[in-house]
C-alpha cells in the first residue's frame, strides 16, 4: 500500500484539510477521500515521510447530514424568532381591546340620592362601587350629607360601558357588619334613589 499526502475540501465543515492516506493507487485514494466527505481534492502526492506531518481526516459523516454546529445554531435562531412572533402576537392582542375601549370611552355622570335613617359618625366611610366596570370611589360618609340626614353622591368618570347599577357600602366602627345597598341607575345623567337607608 502506498501513502499519499492530500489537500481536500470538506463542504460540510466549509474547511480545507491536509492529511495522509493509504491506498493502492491515486484512483482508490480519491474514492476513499470522497467517501470520507471531501468534495474537492486540490492535491494528491506520494508521501515523503520526512517531509510532511500527518493530519488525521475528519470523522465520517453521512452524506445527507449537515454540520451539527451550524444546524444547532439555525435551530436556536429559528426558535427565538418563533418565540418573538408569539410574544408579539400575544402583546398585540392584549393591547388591542384596551385601545378599543379607550377610543370608545365616554364620560359617565352618576348621581345617587337618599336619606340616612340615622346619621353616621365622623369616622364612617362611604363607598360607591360599580361592579360592572369595575370602578369605585370612597369618601367620608359625612361629606355626602347635604342637609339633615339627606345625602347625595356624585361621580364622574370615563367608560366604554354604561353601568346599570351601583352599590353603596357604609363602613363604621359602630357597625358589626358593613352595610350595603344596591341602587338601580337610569336616565342621563344616570340617577339612583336609595330612600331611607337603615344601616345601624
Secondary structure, DSSP 8 states (H G I E B T S, - for coil): -EEEEEEEEETTTTEEEEEEEEESSHHHHHHHHHHTTEEEEEEEEE--TTT-----------TT---HHHHHHHHHHHHHHHHHHHHHHHHHHHHHHHHHHHHH-EEEEEEEEEEESS---TT-EEEEEETTTTEEEEEEHHHHEEETTEEEEEEEEEESS--SEEEEEEE-TT-SS-EEEEEE-BTTTEEEEEEEE---
